[in-house]
Amino acid sequence: MDFLSLPCNNITISTLACTLVLLFFLCKLFHAIMYKPNNNGRNQKLAPEPLGALPIIGHLHLLMAGGKPPHLILASMADKYGPIFRIRLGAQQTFVISNSKIAKECFTTNDKLLATRPKALASEIMGYNYNIFAIAPYGPYWRHIRKTVVLELLSGRRMEFLRPKRESHVRKSIKRTFQHWSDHKDAATGAVTVEMKQTFDRVVTNMLVSILFGEDEVEEEGKLDKSIHRLFRLFGEPVVADFIPWLRWLDIGGHERAMRQTAVEMDNFVNKWMEEHRRNRNFKSKEEEDFMDAMLSLFDGVPNQSLPRGYDTDCVIKSTCLTILLAATDTTSITLAWALSLVLNNYKVMERIQDELDTYIGKERCVEEPDVKQLIYLQAVIKETLRLYPPAPLALPHEAIEDCTIDGYHIKKGTRIVPNFVTIHRDPLVWANPNEFIPERFLTDHKDVDVKGNHFELIPFGSGRRMCPGMSFGLQIVQLTLASQIHSFDMKRLSNEPIDMTESVGLTNHKATPLEALLVPRLASNLYG
């Protein structure tokens, strides 16, 4: 129900006014209880709090103003209030972490105490009632499903087994682009315009659906991509009902309605694949099995004592497969789009990448996954991309399981912790010229810094217990795809104007505008077959 569609009679207005007044006093009471003096009679040390909090909603309105991405709003607050500050979202206290030193304390000393996830409307509605393990509470179910994913999909043996599929889908993408060039190239320049965001979306989605569900080409591919993008946008929207649960019935902004629609769309896709796999299970060899087959073998119709009582196996299977699909598709294609945008704005970087490719691979064959180990400069470009434009600029919120201390501040049980990767990655005390694209920094001063959660100045995949388990998998896809595109085509901007680097609102950091480039093949035509 839309707030503006409510009947405006006196009873409704009076009831709403009384409700808001009551909520105001309840919030004041809650705040007083939460921050009363400790047992010694002395006030606890309080982290800075931005000005502008309103009764009942706190700072929520500041995160919803002007259509600006929340991570940029919070970065501006960090410039004013320091590397750790607290904001009130309704009655919910949230601490925002903005430097590597405090992030390290969160992900090491306090890692287990901050290992759970808060409840949220999006997690309930679009996350199969918290069955998607990335947003599931910390506990036996999360541990079991994460272990299953690592063993069945992300182990070294499984990753090597899937290598031909990854290479095959990248080459299919290159072939499609070459065919598009052949059919539509400009007679005068010999170039063709290609929208690269769509190209990356297509190759990554098809690759992941093939690996997870065994389908080489996705039916209704555009509809699936739109549903995935909408889901991530809704996960990143500040939803009033998450912070003021009493107002959920109003569905302010129509978020719940949109979430339910998106949840149905995504479930229809996964449910169709699951039923097809059940029908075909007896006709597949072990070598032909995909991740959905593995999940069905583990859970379908077999009582599993390691799962908490009450978990529905269909829900577990669908939600786990969907977790991998969502986590890998969106973040991977986003990273590819930002990387190519940065490279197109810096032609010298493009030339250096191509020189490296020509040195180690030449122009007589295609890029293969083992080649990437030798492409040190390309790896530096991807690290620098992840530093400047992490695919999820705000970490998924952590919630304190018990009282703890962060940077000398007392953190009560139930408090939410949100590391802002953008401010951590652009800390001028760590990075020289932090807002500039300088891949060479990872060949010199920061050559030993990786993105695997060990160096807290660069943690695009998080760190600790809740870091992304598919990090290596995603990096392999990004490296192979970007290397293959730059090896196969000379690419330039459409004009002398730089590529627009505007960011969009959402859980993941989409480029807000299209990414169009002029492409010309740079290899012999037989290599595009």
C-alpha positions in Angstrom: 0.0 0.0 0.0 1.3 3.4 -0.9 1.4 6.0 1.9 -0.2 8.6 -0.4 -3.1 6.4 -1.3 -4.4 6.2 2.2 -7.9 7.8 2.7 -7.4 11.2 4.2 -10.2 11.2 6.8 -10.0 12.6 10.3 -9.8 9.2 12.0 -6.9 8.2 9.8 -5.0 11.4 10.4 -5.6 11.4 14.1 -4.6 7.7 14.4 -1.4 8.3 12.4 -0.6 11.4 14.5 -1.0 9.6 17.7 1.0 6.6 16.4 3.9 8.9 15.4 3.9 10.7 18.8 3.9 7.4 20.6 6.7 6.1 18.4 8.7 9.3 19.1 8.6 8.7 22.9 9.3 5.0 22.5 12.4 5.8 20.5 13.5 8.3 23.0 13.0 5.8 25.8 14.9 3.1 23.8 17.8 5.5 23.1 18.0 6.4 26.8 18.1 2.7 27.9 20.7 1.8 25.2 23.0 4.6 26.3 22.5 4.9 30.0 25.6 5.1 32.2 27.5 1.9 32.9 27.7 0.0 36.2 30.4 2.3 37.4 28.2 5.3 37.0 30.3 6.8 34.3 29.1 7.4 30.8 30.4 5.1 28.2 32.6 6.5 25.4 30.4 7.4 22.5 31.5 7.5 18.9 30.8 10.7 17.0 27.3 11.0 15.6 26.5 13.2 12.6 24.1 16.2 13.1 20.7 16.2 11.5 19.1 13.2 13.2 15.3 13.4 13.3 12.9 12.0 15.8 11.9 8.4 15.1 13.8 8.0 11.8 17.2 9.2 13.0 19.6 9.7 10.1 17.6 7.5 7.6 16.6 10.5 5.6 20.2 11.5 5.0 20.8 8.2 3.2 17.8 8.6 1.0 18.4 12.1 -0.1 19.1 13.2 -3.7 19.5 9.7 -5.2 23.2 9.7 -4.2 24.7 6.2 -3.5 24.8 5.6 0.3 28.5 4.7 0.3 29.3 8.2 -1.0 27.1 9.9 1.5 28.8 7.9 4.3 32.2 8.7 2.9 31.4 12.4 3.2 30.3 11.9 6.8 33.6 10.1 7.5 35.5 13.1 6.1 33.8 15.2 8.8 33.4 12.7 11.7 36.3 10.4 11.4 37.1 6.8 10.7 34.4 5.4 13.0 31.1 7.1 13.7 27.6 6.0 14.5 24.3 6.7 12.8 20.8 6.0 14.0 18.5 4.4 11.5 15.2 4.4 13.3 16.0 2.9 16.7 18.8 0.9 15.2 22.4 1.9 16.0 24.9 1.4 13.2 28.7 2.0 13.3 30.3 2.9 10.1 34.0 1.8 9.7 36.2 3.9 7.3 39.8 2.8 7.8 41.9 -0.3 7.6 43.1 -0.3 11.2 39.6 -0.4 12.6 38.5 -2.9 9.9 41.3 -5.2 11.0 40.1 -5.1 14.6 36.6 -6.0 13.4 37.7 -8.9 11.2 40.3 -10.4 13.6 39.8 -9.6 17.3 36.0 -9.3 17.0 35.5 -11.5 14.0 33.3 -14.2 15.7 31.4 -11.6 17.8 30.5 -9.7 14.6 29.8 -12.8 12.4 26.0 -12.7 12.2 23.8 -10.8 9.9 20.9 -8.5 10.9 17.3 -9.2 9.9 16.0 -7.2 6.9 12.9 -7.2 4.8 14.9 -8.0 1.6 16.6 -11.0 3.3 13.2 -12.3 4.4 11.4 -11.8 1.1 14.0 -12.3 -1.6 16.4 -14.4 0.5 14.1 -17.4 1.1 13.5 -16.3 4.6 17.2 -16.1 5.4 18.1 -19.4 3.7 20.5 -17.7 1.3 23.7 -18.4 3.2 25.4 -15.0 2.4 22.7 -13.3 4.5 21.9 -16.2 6.9 22.5 -15.8 10.6 25.8 -17.2 12.0 25.2 -20.7 13.2 25.1 -24.4 12.2 23.1 -23.9 9.0 25.4 -21.2 7.6 28.5 -23.3 8.4 27.1 -26.4 6.8 26.0 -24.7 3.6 29.2 -22.7 3.2 31.2 -25.9 3.6 29.1 -27.6 1.0 29.6 -24.8 -1.5 33.3 -24.8 -1.0 33.7 -28.5 -1.4 31.2 -29.0 -4.3 32.0 -26.0 -6.4 35.0 -24.0 -5.2 37.6 -26.7 -4.5 40.7 -26.6 -6.6 39.8 -29.9 -8.2 36.3 -28.7 -9.1 37.7 -25.4 -10.4 40.1 -27.1 -12.7 37.4 -29.4 -13.9 35.2 -26.4 -14.9 38.0 -24.6 -16.7 37.0 -25.7 -20.2 33.5 -24.3 -19.6 34.9 -20.9 -18.6 37.2 -20.8 -21.6 34.4 -22.0 -23.9 32.0 -19.2 -22.9 34.6 -16.5 -23.2 35.5 -17.6 -26.7 31.8 -17.8 -27.6 31.5 -14.2 -26.5 34.5 -13.1 -28.6 33.0 -14.9 -31.6 29.7 -13.1 -31.2 31.5 -9.8 -31.0 33.5 -10.6 -34.0 30.4 -11.6 -36.0 28.8 -8.3 -34.9 31.8 -6.4 -36.2 31.7 -8.4 -39.5 28.0 -7.6 -40.0 28.0 -3.9 -38.9 31.4 -2.4 -39.2 31.7 1.1 -40.5 33.0 1.2 -44.0 35.2 4.3 -43.4 36.8 3.4 -40.0 36.5 -0.3 -40.0 35.2 -0.1 -36.4 31.9 -1.1 -34.8 30.2 0.3 -31.7 29.6 -2.3 -28.9 27.8 -1.8 -25.6 30.3 -3.6 -23.4 28.2 -3.8 -20.2 25.7 -5.9 -22.0 28.5 -8.0 -23.5 29.9 -8.7 -20.0 26.5 -9.4 -18.5 25.8 -11.9 -21.2 29.0 -13.9 -21.1 29.1 -14.0 -17.2 25.4 -15.0 -16.9 25.7 -17.7 -19.5 28.9 -19.0 -18.0 27.4 -19.2 -14.5 24.1 -20.8 -15.6 26.1 -23.4 -17.5 28.3 -24.2 -14.5 25.4 -24.2 -12.0 22.6 -25.6 -14.1 24.1 -27.1 -17.2 22.5 -24.8 -19.7 24.8 -23.4 -22.4 22.5 -20.5 -23.3 19.9 -18.9 -21.0 16.4 -18.7 -22.1 14.9 -15.2 -21.4 18.4 -14.0 -20.7 17.4 -10.4 -20.7 14.6 -11.0 -18.2 17.0 -12.9 -15.9 19.6 -10.1 -16.0 16.9 -7.5 -15.2 15.6 -9.5 -12.3 19.2 -9.9 -10.9 19.9 -6.2 -11.2 16.6 -5.3 -9.6 17.2 -7.7 -6.7 20.6 -6.1 -5.9 19.1 -2.6 -6.2 16.4 -3.5 -3.7 18.9 -5.1 -1.3 20.8 -1.8 -1.4 17.8 0.5 -0.8 17.4 2.0 2.7 13.9 0.5 3.6 11.9 2.3 6.3 10.4 -0.9 7.5 13.8 -2.3 8.4 14.4 0.5 10.9 10.9 1.3 12.0 9.1 -2.1 11.9 5.8 -0.6 13.1 5.5 1.2 9.7 5.9 -1.9 7.6 2.1 -1.9 6.8 2.5 1.4 5.0 5.1 -0.1 2.5 6.6 3.4 2.2 8.2 3.6 -1.3 6.6 0.4 -2.4 9.7 -1.7 -1.6 7.9 -4.7 -0.2 5.7 -5.0 -3.3 8.7 -4.8 -5.6 10.6 -7.3 -3.5 7.8 -9.9 -3.7 7.6 -9.5 -7.4 11.3 -9.9 -7.8 11.4 -12.9 -5.5 8.7 -14.7 -7.6 10.6 -14.0 -10.8 13.9 -15.4 -9.4 12.2 -18.4 -7.9 10.5 -19.2 -11.2 13.9 -19.4 -12.9 15.5 -21.6 -10.2 12.5 -23.8 -9.7 12.3 -24.6 -13.4 16.0 -25.6 -13.4 15.5 -27.8 -10.3 12.5 -29.7 -11.7 14.4 -30.2 -15.0 17.3 -31.7 -13.1 15.1 -34.0 -11.1 13.6 -35.4 -14.4 17.0 -35.9 -16.0 19.1 -37.1 -13.0 19.1 -40.8 -14.1 20.4 -40.0 -17.6 23.6 -38.1 -16.6 27.1 -39.5 -16.0 29.2 -38.2 -13.1 31.2 -36.1 -15.5 28.1 -34.3 -16.8 26.9 -33.3 -13.3 26.6 -29.6 -12.4 26.2 -27.9 -9.1 22.4 -28.3 -9.0 22.9 -32.1 -9.5 25.4 -32.1 -6.6 22.9 -30.3 -4.4 20.1 -32.7 -5.3 22.3 -35.7 -4.5 23.2 -34.2 -1.1 19.8 -33.0 0.0 17.0 -34.3 -2.1 14.8 -36.7 -0.2 17.7 -37.6 2.2 17.3 -36.6 5.9 20.3 -34.5 6.8 21.1 -34.5 10.4 23.5 -31.6 10.1 20.8 -29.2 9.1 18.7 -27.6 11.8 15.2 -29.0 12.1 12.6 -27.3 10.0 14.6 -26.5 7.0 12.9 -27.4 3.7 15.3 -29.2 1.3 13.8 -27.6 -1.8 14.3 -24.2 -0.3 17.9 -25.0 0.7 18.7 -26.3 -2.8 17.2 -23.3 -4.6 18.5 -20.7 -2.2 22.1 -22.1 -2.3 22.2 -22.2 -6.1 20.7 -18.8 -6.3 23.3 -17.5 -3.9 26.1 -18.5 -6.2 24.3 -17.2 -9.3 23.7 -13.8 -7.7 27.1 -13.4 -6.1 29.1 -14.3 -9.1 27.1 -12.7 -12.0 26.5 -9.2 -10.8 29.8 -8.5 -9.0 31.9 -10.1 -11.9 30.2 -8.2 -14.7 30.4 -5.0 -12.6 34.1 -5.4 -12.1 34.7 -6.0 -15.8 32.7 -2.9 -16.8 34.6 -0.6 -14.3 38.0 -2.1 -15.4 37.4 -1.5 -19.1 36.0 2.0 -18.3 39.2 2.9 -16.5 41.4 1.4 -19.2 39.5 3.2 -22.0 40.1 6.5 -20.1 43.8 5.7 -20.0 45.1 4.6 -23.4 48.6 4.1 -22.1 47.3 1.5 -19.8 45.6 -0.2 -22.7 48.8 -0.2 -24.7 50.8 -1.7 -21.8 48.2 -4.5 -21.3 48.3 -5.4 -25.0 52.1 -5.3 -25.0 52.1 -7.8 -22.1 49.6 -10.0 -23.9 51.6 -10.0 -27.1 54.8 -10.8 -25.2 53.4 -13.8 -23.4 50.7 -15.1 -25.7 51.4 -13.5 -29.1 48.8 -13.2 -31.9 48.7 -16.7 -33.1 46.5 -18.2 -30.4 43.8 -17.3 -27.9 44.2 -16.5 -24.2 43.9 -19.5 -21.9 43.4 -19.4 -18.2 46.9 -20.6 -17.2 48.3 -17.6 -19.2 46.9 -15.2 -16.6 49.6 -16.1 -14.1 52.1 -14.3 -16.3 50.0 -11.2 -16.9 51.3 -9.3 -13.9 50.3 -5.9 -15.2 46.7 -7.0 -16.0 46.4 -8.3 -12.5 47.6 -4.9 -11.2 44.9 -3.2 -13.3 42.2 -5.5 -11.8 43.5 -4.8 -8.2 43.4 -1.1 -8.9 39.8 -1.4 -10.3 38.7 -3.3 -7.1 40.3 -0.6 -5.0 38.6 2.3 -6.7 35.3 0.6 -7.5 34.6 -2.4 -5.3 31.6 -4.3 -6.6 29.9 -4.0 -3.2 31.1 -0.7 -1.9 29.5 -1.2 1.5 30.0 -4.6 3.2 26.9 -6.5 4.0 26.0 -5.4 7.5 27.5 -7.4 10.4 25.7 -7.6 13.8 27.2 -7.9 17.2 26.3 -11.2 18.8 27.6 -10.0 22.1 28.9 -6.8 23.7 32.4 -5.9 22.5 34.8 -3.0 22.0 35.9 -1.5 18.7 38.5 1.3 18.7 37.8 1.9 22.3 34.1 2.3 21.8 31.6 0.0 23.6 29.5 -1.9 21.1 26.2 -3.3 22.5 24.8 -6.6 21.4 22.6 -6.1 18.3 24.5 -3.1 17.0 25.2 -3.2 13.3 28.7 -2.7 11.8 29.1 -1.5 8.2 32.7 -1.2 6.8 32.7 1.3 3.9 35.2 -0.2 1.4 35.3 3.0 -0.6 36.8 5.1 2.2 39.0 2.2 3.4 40.4 1.8 -0.2 40.9 5.5 -0.7 42.6 6.4 2.6 45.2 9.1 1.8 47.3 7.9 4.8 47.7 4.5 3.0 47.4 5.3 -0.8 49.3 8.1 -2.6 46.9 10.0 -4.9 44.1 7.8 -3.7 41.5 8.9 -6.2 43.7 8.3 -9.3 43.8 5.2 -11.4 47.5 4.0 -11.0 47.9 0.3 -11.6 51.7 0.6 -11.2 51.3 1.1 -7.5 50.7 -2.7 -7.3 54.1 -3.3 -9.0 56.0 -1.0 -6.6 54.9 0.2 -3.1 51.9 -2.1 -2.8 53.2 -5.1 -4.9 52.7 -7.5 -2.0 49.1 -6.4 -1.3 46.4 -8.9 -2.4 42.6 -8.8 -2.3 42.1 -12.0 -0.4 41.3 -10.5 3.0 44.8 -10.5 4.4 45.6 -6.9 3.8 43.0 -4.7 5.3 43.7 -1.6 3.2 42.2 -3.6 0.3 39.3 -5.9 1.1 36.8 -5.8 -1.8 35.6 -9.3 -0.9 35.5 -8.7 2.9 37.6 -10.6 5.4 37.2 -13.0 8.3 34.5 -15.6 8.6 32.0 -13.9 6.4 34.2 -13.0 3.5 33.1 -14.1 0.0 34.1 -17.8 -0.5 33.9 -17.4 -4.3 36.6 -14.7 -4.5 39.1 -16.8 -6.4 36.4 -18.1 -8.7 35.2 -14.5 -9.6 38.8 -13.3 -10.1 39.5 -16.1 -12.6 36.5 -15.1 -14.7 37.4 -11.4 -14.6 41.0 -12.0 -15.5 40.3 -14.4 -18.4 37.4 -12.3 -19.8 39.2 -9.0 -19.7 42.5 -10.4 -21.0 40.6 -12.1 -23.9 38.7 -9.0 -24.9 41.8 -6.7 -24.9 43.8 -9.4 -26.7 41.2 -9.9 -29.4 40.1 -6.3 -30.1 41.6 -2.8 -30.3 39.2 -0.6 -28.3 38.7 3.1 -28.1 36.2 5.6 -26.7 33.5 6.9 -29.1 34.8 10.5 -28.7 37.6 12.4 -27.0 35.4 12.8 -23.9 36.3 10.5 -21.0 33.9 7.6 -20.1 31.2 8.7 -17.6 32.1 7.1 -14.3 28.8 7.9 -12.4 27.8 5.2 -9.9 24.3 4.0 -9.3 22.4 3.2 -6.1 22.2 -0.4 -4.9 23.9 -3.1 -3.0 26.3 -3.6 -5.9 28.1 -0.7 -7.6 26.7 -0.6 -11.1 28.0 2.0 -13.6 25.0 4.3 -14.1 25.5 4.9 -17.8 26.1 2.6 -20.8 29.7 1.6 -21.7 30.0 2.0 -25.5 33.3 1.4 -27.2 34.6 1.2 -30.8 36.1 -2.2 -31.6 38.4 -3.5 -34.3 39.7 -7.1 -34.4 43.5 -7.3 -33.9 44.0 -11.1 -34.5 43.8 -13.3 -37.6 40.1 -14.1 -38.5 40.6 -17.8 -38.0 41.1 -17.2 -34.2 37.5 -15.9 -33.8 35.9 -19.1 -35.1 
